[in-house]
Amino acid sequence: MSAPEVPARRRGVSDRVFKWVALGAGLCLVAFVVFVVVRGPAHRTGGGTAALEAPPPATLHAGTVAPGFSLPALGGGIPVALDAFRGKPVIVNFFASWCPDCRQELAAVAATAAHAGTKVAVVGVDSNETSAADATGLLAAAHAHYPVAVDARAAVATKYLVTALPVSYFLDAHGRVVGAALGPQTKASLQRWVARLEAAR
């Protein structure tokens, strides 16, 4: 005996229902995969994007009196003392010859010092240096003619909370911190700081 024939209309309805159910199940599966991919890393780190971001390095707060120092000058000569520049704004640039970003930045610092003239002083602090000869050569190549102090054991850098180079501090004429810039600066960014220092006199 042959199986009873299912009416064509009934088969069409069943096929449509099956297709819709299959489509719904597929969409649910895709949504679940997307949810796992997007949520997974944040869930494992205990939060969203903020949990993945490291806090910025600490710097001396604006308004703080900058720590004084008197250090040997690179290449010899009169020691470099911060107090000698009291009465005019100062840019204190921490660098070292082994630091690639510092090498990239030196020309901009030198150009800024030349452009500022006597209005704003620029002081280099060669911190934790491995080769005084390399530092001298880099400064010469950058046409840097500002005073450079040798902070052999990074003692002064530590007082300024420097944990990575380069770092530049911007001080007003009274020796107070106006701000700090982490990482290599451009000539344009340094000129903006100079204008800010001149306005704060």
C-alpha positions as CSV (number, residue, x, y, z in Angstrom):
1,M,0.0,0.0,0.0
2,S,1.4,3.4,-0.9
3,A,1.7,6.2,1.6
4,P,-1.1,8.8,1.5
5,E,-0.3,11.8,-0.6
6,V,0.3,15.1,1.2
7,P,-1.6,17.9,-0.4
8,A,0.7,20.4,-2.3
9,R,-0.7,23.4,-0.3
10,R,0.2,21.7,3.0
11,R,3.7,20.9,1.8
12,G,4.2,24.5,0.8
13,V,3.2,25.8,4.2
14,S,5.5,23.3,6.0
15,D,8.4,24.3,3.8
16,R,7.9,28.0,4.5
17,V,7.7,27.4,8.2
18,F,10.8,25.3,8.1
19,K,12.7,28.0,6.2
20,W,11.7,30.7,8.7
21,V,12.7,28.5,11.6
22,A,16.1,27.8,10.1
23,L,16.6,31.4,9.3
24,G,15.8,32.5,12.8
25,A,18.1,29.9,14.3
26,G,20.9,31.0,12.0
27,L,20.5,34.7,13.0
28,C,20.5,33.7,16.7
29,L,23.8,31.8,16.1
30,V,25.4,34.7,14.4
31,A,24.3,37.1,17.1
32,F,25.7,34.8,19.8
33,V,29.1,34.6,18.1
34,V,29.3,38.4,17.7
35,F,28.4,38.8,21.4
36,V,31.1,36.3,22.5
37,V,33.8,38.0,20.3
38,V,32.9,41.5,21.4
39,R,32.3,40.8,25.1
40,G,35.0,38.2,25.6
41,P,38.2,40.3,26.0
42,A,36.4,42.9,28.2
43,H,34.9,40.2,30.4
44,R,38.2,38.5,30.9
45,T,39.9,41.7,31.9
46,G,37.2,42.6,34.3
47,G,35.7,45.6,32.4
48,G,35.4,47.5,29.1
49,T,37.9,49.6,27.2
50,A,39.0,51.6,30.3
51,A,40.3,48.4,31.9
52,L,42.8,48.0,29.0
53,E,44.2,51.6,29.2
54,A,47.2,52.2,31.3
55,P,47.2,55.4,33.4
56,P,49.5,58.1,32.1
57,P,52.8,58.5,33.9
58,A,52.9,60.8,36.9
59,T,54.3,64.3,36.5
60,L,54.9,67.2,38.9
61,H,51.6,69.1,39.3
62,A,51.2,72.6,37.8
63,G,52.0,75.2,40.4
64,T,54.6,73.0,42.2
65,V,58.0,74.6,42.7
66,A,60.4,72.6,40.5
67,P,63.1,70.8,42.4
68,G,66.4,72.7,42.2
69,F,69.6,71.1,40.9
70,S,73.3,71.9,40.3
71,L,74.9,69.3,38.0
72,P,78.2,69.0,36.1
73,A,78.0,70.5,32.6
74,L,78.3,68.1,29.7
75,G,81.9,68.6,28.4
76,G,83.0,70.3,31.5
77,G,83.0,73.9,32.6
78,I,80.7,75.8,35.0
79,P,78.1,73.5,36.6
80,V,74.5,73.9,35.4
81,A,72.2,75.2,38.2
82,L,68.5,75.8,37.8
83,D,68.6,78.8,40.2
84,A,70.8,80.6,37.7
85,F,67.8,81.0,35.4
86,R,65.4,82.4,38.0
87,G,63.6,85.4,36.6
88,K,62.8,83.9,33.2
89,P,60.8,81.0,32.1
90,V,62.7,77.7,31.6
91,I,62.3,74.6,29.5
92,V,64.0,71.6,31.2
93,N,64.4,68.8,28.7
94,F,65.4,65.3,30.0
95,F,67.1,63.2,27.3
96,A,69.8,60.6,26.7
97,S,71.8,59.6,23.6
98,W,70.6,56.0,23.8
99,C,66.9,57.1,23.5
100,P,65.7,57.1,19.8
101,D,62.9,59.5,20.6
102,C,65.3,61.9,22.2
103,R,67.5,61.9,19.1
104,Q,64.5,62.7,17.0
105,E,63.5,65.6,19.3
106,L,66.9,67.3,19.8
107,A,66.7,69.4,16.6
108,A,63.3,70.8,17.6
109,V,64.6,71.6,21.1
110,A,67.7,73.3,19.7
111,A,65.6,75.3,17.2
112,T,63.3,76.4,20.0
113,A,66.2,77.5,22.1
114,A,67.6,79.6,19.2
115,H,64.2,81.2,18.4
116,A,63.4,82.0,22.1
117,G,66.7,83.8,22.5
118,T,66.9,85.4,26.0
119,K,63.1,85.4,26.6
120,V,62.9,81.7,27.6
121,A,65.9,79.6,28.7
122,V,66.4,76.0,27.6
123,V,68.3,73.5,29.8
124,G,69.1,70.0,28.8
125,V,69.5,67.3,31.5
126,D,71.4,64.3,30.1
127,S,70.0,61.5,32.3
128,N,71.4,58.0,32.9
129,E,73.8,58.5,30.0
130,T,75.9,55.6,28.6
131,S,78.2,57.7,26.4
132,A,79.0,61.4,27.0
133,A,80.7,61.4,23.6
134,D,77.6,60.3,21.8
135,A,75.5,62.9,23.6
136,T,78.0,65.6,22.7
137,G,77.9,64.5,19.1
138,L,74.1,64.4,18.9
139,L,73.9,67.9,20.4
140,A,76.4,69.2,18.0
141,A,74.6,67.7,15.0
142,A,71.4,69.3,16.2
143,H,73.1,72.7,16.6
144,A,72.2,72.8,20.3
145,H,74.0,75.6,22.1
146,Y,72.0,75.7,25.3
147,P,73.4,74.4,28.7
148,V,73.3,70.7,29.2
149,A,73.7,69.1,32.6
150,V,74.9,65.5,33.3
151,D,72.5,63.6,35.6
152,A,74.6,60.5,35.7
153,R,72.5,58.4,38.0
154,A,69.1,60.0,37.1
155,A,68.8,61.5,40.6
156,V,67.3,64.7,39.3
157,A,65.1,62.9,36.8
158,T,63.7,60.8,39.7
159,K,62.8,64.0,41.5
160,Y,60.9,65.2,38.5
161,L,59.1,61.8,38.3
162,V,60.7,60.9,35.0
163,T,60.2,57.2,34.2
164,A,60.8,57.3,30.4
165,L,62.6,59.7,28.1
166,P,62.2,62.3,26.7
167,V,60.3,64.5,29.1
168,S,60.1,68.3,29.0
169,Y,59.1,70.5,31.9
170,F,58.0,74.1,31.5
171,L,58.7,76.4,34.4
172,D,57.6,80.0,34.9
173,A,59.9,82.8,35.9
174,H,59.4,81.9,39.5
175,G,60.5,78.3,39.1
176,R,57.0,76.9,39.3
177,V,55.8,74.1,37.0
178,V,53.4,75.3,34.3
179,G,53.2,71.9,32.6
180,A,55.0,68.8,31.3
181,A,55.2,67.1,27.9
182,L,55.9,63.4,27.7
183,G,57.5,61.9,24.6
184,P,59.2,63.7,21.7
185,Q,58.0,67.2,20.9
186,T,57.9,69.0,17.6
187,K,59.1,72.5,16.9
188,A,55.4,73.5,16.6
189,S,54.4,72.0,20.0
190,L,57.4,73.6,21.7
191,Q,56.6,77.0,20.2
192,R,53.1,76.7,21.7
193,W,54.7,76.1,25.1
194,V,57.0,79.0,24.6
195,A,54.0,81.3,23.9
196,R,52.3,80.0,27.0
197,L,55.3,80.6,29.1
198,E,55.7,84.1,27.8
199,A,52.0,84.9,28.5
200,A,52.5,83.6,32.1
201,R,55.4,86.0,32.9
